[in-house]
Amino acid sequence: MALKSRSYIDLSTMCNKVTGSCHLGDINFPNGRDMKFIVDCGLYQEKEDAEKNKNFIFDPKDIEFCIVTHNHVDHTGRLPLLIKQGFDGKIYTTEDTEVLLPLALQDSYKVLKDIAKRRHSPQLYSEADVGKAVEKITPCIYQRTQKINQYVQITFFNNGHLIGAGVVLVQISYPGENSINILYTGDYNDKNIFLTLEQLPIWVKKLRLTVVIESTYGDMDSSERHECFAENILRCIHSNGTVVATVFSLGRFQEILYEIKELQRMNELDPQIPVRGDGKLGIRYTKLFSDGKLHIKPNMVDFLPENLTWVDKSNRESILKSQEPQIILTTSGMGSYGPAQLYIPEYIKRPGALIHFTGYTAPTTLGGKLKQAAIGDFVNINGIVIPKKADVEYTNEFSAHAKANELIDFLKQFSNLELVLVTHGETEVKEKFAKRVMKEVKTKNVGILDGKHTFRINSFGLVKILNSEYV
């Protein structure tokens, strides 16, 4: 049968590295109907890719609906721009993400507004665009199928990456044809201390399936996870130093607070040591957790450590000047934005202090740059040259991303894999992980979704690969 007589979908992406997630699906039906959708609409956070934030590889007016896998700015940060440039469809996401996303979009708007002001450049979008994006959010319940139209339906499933995160199944059906099934992992993890996670249903595991899977840590196994955070902060505190831990507002902020509470409970950390939490968005998220307004485990609602103080303009200066041992949790996680811009320059010049990054730091961020500096080197922080005298540590133990072996285990549960498309990772990592998938997973095809190629799929799997010009 000729290709045009069957339904097919073209899959491509704007994301060629780790940030800026935005996957395009272009569905073609035998009746001539064409339907475009996107999965995620994130900001590029690498400085060299900043110009890519201004435009899309498609006309937003042509996009009929958008799926958001989870509430991280590299997956959501350009939703208001999508609205500004003409998108008028619904934004489908989970119930918890519906609660969290408006806070994130408003915060991202303020950050981008400040950056535009400093660079004397136009704002990417307006506050009104943020409001319009929020109005288009449509919440979905896990494992309850949502019909988009007579031919397309989507279903969200649990994902431990983040509160409200989802693995998303897109199913395309046309009379007389088998369904085309595309499963997007988004950023994926199989565990989360705050969540009760359910296994994928058997019916999903038996589908003839294409899986679009992340590969952020596709070159690392879980056995390589290095647990050092507790040891490092205790050593610093016991030496009368101050710890500045950079955290992402959602997920990491709350997990580190729980880690400190556990150290207090086990009598390893004196509860008299002050714990400070700084970052408006992180504090707002944390209060949602502790108020029980999100779907977290009931026994995890009480996760805040003793002697915790929230920081704002009224007390920040005194905390910055203090010489007493304390633990400061501050946004942003990579050090380049938020209150971290105040704490790092102050404490990096203090011998005995510890700057501890608790997650991924892009190479061009402040956290990435500090990796390259030795004790005694001078570092340029926002135009000021400062001697590096404090210790700087990094850990991957809190990573919300599954490691390579865990991603392989995820793929092995499917009995009818037609195609695996690897995305969301540095180029070398994607290639390494794709080769491993080919060796260890029973699948007909493995591809790399990086903006250079478009993959055409029908109900029997991969049809052909087209050249793209997105990267």
C-alpha positions, -999 to +999 in steps of 0.1 A: +000+000+000+014+034-009+026+056+020+001+083+014-028+060+020-017+054+056-015+077+087+020+087+096+038+111+120+070+130+115+090+134+147+117+161+151+131+183+178+146+217+186+167+203+214+202+193+204+217+193+239+203+192+274+181+223+277+155+239+253+133+208+251+107+210+224+096+180+203+075+185+172+050+159+160+034+164+126+006+139+120-007+132+085-040+113+080-052+095+048-081+120+045-056+148+039-059+162+075-026+175+089-022+180+127+009+194+145+016+193+182+046+198+205+058+181+236+074+207+259+084+242+251+115+250+271+142+277+273+178+271+262+200+278+292+234+275+275+246+310+267+258+300+232+222+289+224+205+321+237+195+333+203+176+301+196+151+312+223+137+339+200+122+316+173+107+282+167+113+257+139+076+259+132+048+284+130+031+285+165-002+292+147+000+257+132+004+239+165-030+225+176-020+214+211+009+213+235+019+186+261+040+196+291+059+167+307+069+186+339+075+219+355+112+228+347+121+260+328+140+241+302+107+223+294+082+252+299+100+285+297+089+295+262+052+287+266+044+324+268+064+331+236+044+303+219+013+322+229+028+356+217+036+341+183+001+328+177-005+294+195-042+292+204-046+255+215-047+238+249-017+230+271-021+195+286-003+185+317-008+168+351-028+181+380+002+190+402+019+207+373-012+228+368-006+241+404+031+246+400+035+259+364+019+294+369+045+302+397+074+290+374+062+310+344+059+342+365+093+337+380+109+330+346+093+361+332+109+383+359+143+367+353+141+372+316+128+408+320+158+416+342+182+400+317+167+420+289+169+452+308+206+447+316+214+438+280+192+466+266+174+441+245+136+435+239+118+412+263+111+377+250+074+380+260+051+400+282+034+394+315+001+393+296+015+364+276+022+345+308-014+350+319-027+338+286-005+306+288-018+299+323-054+301+310-047+274+284-035+248+309-057+217+309-050+193+338-050+155+333-052+127+358-026+100+357-037+069+338-069+085+326-069+089+288-076+124+274-091+126+240-077+154+218-100+147+189-115+116+171-081+105+160-057+114+188-056+107+225-030+111+253-024+095+286+000+106+315+017+080+337+038+085+369+073+098+367+096+102+396+117+130+380+096+157+398+063+162+415+038+164+387+061+149+361+046+125+336+056+099+310+032+107+281+017+082+256+004+098+224-019+074+204-030+082+168-058+061+155-076+061+121-104+038+109-091+006+094-055+011+107-035+000+137-027+028+162+006+047+161+019+048+197+046+073+208+058+073+244+076+104+256+096+099+288+103+136+293+130+138+320+127+104+337+134+088+371+120+057+387+122+070+422+113+101+443+112+103+481+081+124+480+060+103+457+043+069+455+050+057+420+030+031+401+043+008+374+032+012+338+001-008+330+005-041+312-015-029+282+011-001+276+040-025+278+024-047+251+018-019+226+037-016+193+057+014+204+081+041+196+098+055+227+114+090+228+138+088+258+161+112+275+198+105+279+211+132+302+232+107+321+233+081+294+270+076+299+268+069+336+254+039+356+238+042+390+268+025+406+288+057+397+265+078+419+288+095+443+272+103+477+292+130+494+269+158+503+262+149+540+299+141+546+310+174+531+286+197+549+292+180+583+329+184+578+325+221+570+301+227+599+322+208+624+351+231+614+330+262+621+325+270+585+294+280+565+278+259+538+261+275+508+242+248+489+228+258+455+194+242+448+168+241+421+136+256+434+114+226+428+124+191+439+160+198+450+152+225+475+127+203+493+149+172+491+180+189+506+158+203+534+147+167+541+184+155+540+193+181+567+163+171+588+175+135+586+210+145+597+195+162+627+173+132+635+204+109+635+222+133+658+249+140+632+240+176+628+234+199+658+198+213+655+211+245+669+230+252+637+209+277+617+194+266+584+185+293+559+163+290+529+165+317+502+147+321+469+111+333+466+101+305+442+117+278+462+100+290+494+066+291+477+070+256+463+082+243+497+051+257+514+029+239+489+047+207+498+044+212+536+008+225+533-002+191+517-016+208+486+003+185+462+000+147+457+029+137+479+032+109+505+013+118+537+043+108+558+065+132+538+045+164+545+066+170+576+101+173+560+114+206+573+144+207+596+146+224+629+159+259+632+149+268+597+146+305+587+132+318+555+153+346+540+142+378+522+154+414+519+148+421+556+173+396+569+195+387+540+222+413+547+228+401+583+230+365+571+256+375+544+277+393+570+274+366+597+306+348+607+288+320+626+285+285+611+252+281+592+237+262+563+223+283+535+201+268+507+198+292+478+185+293+443+195+290+415+209+255+412+236+264+387+246+296+406+240+321+378+207+335+389+186+342+421+201+349+455+230+325+447+245+355+428+249+372+462+260+343+484+287+329+461+307+361+457+306+366+494+315+331+506+339+321+478+365+344+493+362+329+528+386+301+538+368+273+554+335+280+537+319+255+514+300+262+481+282+230+473+264+224+440+237+198+442+229+191+406+238+195+370+257+227+361+259+237+324+295+245+314+288+283+308+271+288+341+288+301+373+288+266+387+303+252+356+331+279+355+340+273+392+348+237+384+378+249+364+393+271+391+417+259+418+420+272+453+439+305+451+428+313+415+410+345+407+375+340+393+354+365+374+319+367+389+296+392+373+325+414+363+342+413+397+375+394+401+375+375+434+400+350+448+387+315+453+395+306+489+364+285+498+360+248+489+337+241+460+321+207+457+297+190+434+274+159+437+252+139+414+235+119+442+204+140+442+200+139+404+164+136+393+175+118+361+177+081+358+212+067+349+220+047+318+213+012+334+180+025+348+170+038+314+179+005+298+157-013+324+129+011+316+131+002+279+134-036+285+098-037+299+083-032+265+077-063+244+071-047+210+095-019+206+096-006+170+119+024+175+138+041+203+147+077+197+174+091+221+173+128+229+180+154+257+217+149+262+251+161+251+260+148+216+286+123+227+263+110+255+234+105+232+255+086+208+270+064+235+236+056+250+221+049+216+248+023+209+241+007+243+204+006+236+211-012+204+232-038+222+210-044+253+174-037+243+152-057+219+141-031+194+141-029+156+156+005+153+175+031+174+178+067+163+191+100+177+166+128+179+188+159+178+174+183+152+194+170+123+169+144+112+131+139+111+118+104+117+087+093+098+067+066+115+034+048+106+016+020+124+043-005+114+072+016+127+099+036+111+092+044+074+122+066+066+145+093+079+144+128+064+171+155+067+163+185+088+179+220+091+170+228+127+205+227+142 
